[in-house]
Amino acid sequence: GRVLIAGGHSYKNNYIFSFSGPKILKSTEIYDPKTNTFTQSANLKIARVKPHMILLKNGDIFVHNGYALPAENCYRKTTEIFKVNKRR
């Protein structure tokens, strides 16, 4: 199978003590272990850090919760369906 990598955060110039704080990501990538490749996919609707994901029977992925700002523990209370076959 393939692995969905969704959301997360990054710091300007990869410097963790940046004054601007982290950038929360909407981006997704799909990792294929057979080919050892990552493919960029559609963005999430809402940027999230550490979202919970559940694979549904039809192959879509239920994405919920996560954090908006990890430094402030701002917990997301939203959900969305990520449609893998349509890349959204």
N, C-alpha and C positions, 0 to 999 in steps of 0.2 A: 504494500500500500504506500500511499504518499502521506506527507505530514504537512499540515497547515501551520505556518508561523504567522501570528497576527499581533499587531500593536507593538507596544514597548515604548522605550524612550531613548533619546540620544542627547548628548551634550555638545555644545559648540566646540569644534576642534577636538572632540573626544576628551575634553577637560572637565572632570567631574565637579570641580569647584567653580564653575562658571557663574558669574554674577547674574546672567540672564536666566539661569535655571534650566531644567531639562526641557526638551521639546517632546511632547507626547505624540506618538505616531498612530496613524490610521492604516499604514501600509501593511500588506500581506505578501508572503512568498510561500510557494509550495515546494517542498523538498522531495525529490524522488531518489530513494536510496539505491535503486537499480542502476541509475545513471550517474549518481552522486552529483546531481545538479539542482540548483535553485531557480525557480521561475517566478518572476514578479507577477502578481495577480491584482485584482481590483482592490481598492481601499475599503476598509470598514466605513460605515456611516459615521461612527463616533470614535474618536481617538481613545485608546485604552491602554493601560499598563496591567499586565498579568490578568487578562480576561479568562473566564472559564469557558470551555467549549465542549459541546456534546455532539457526537456524530449521530445524525438522524437516519432512519431506515432508508430514506430516499437518496442519501448521499450528501444532503445539505448539512450545514453545521450551525447549530444553535449557539450563538455567542452572547454571553451575558456578564454583567458586573465588570470588575476590574477597577482600576484607579484612574482618576483624572490627573492628579498631582501627587506623585508618590511622597514628596517631602511633607505634604500637609495631610496625608491620609484621606483624601477626598474620594470617597467610594462611589462608583457609578451604580445606579439602580436602573439601568436600561438593558434592553435586549435587541437582538437583530438576527436575521437568518442570512448566513453566507451561502450563496448558491455556487458550489464548486464547479459544476458542469457549465454554468454560464459565466464563470469567473465573477460572480456577484450574486 
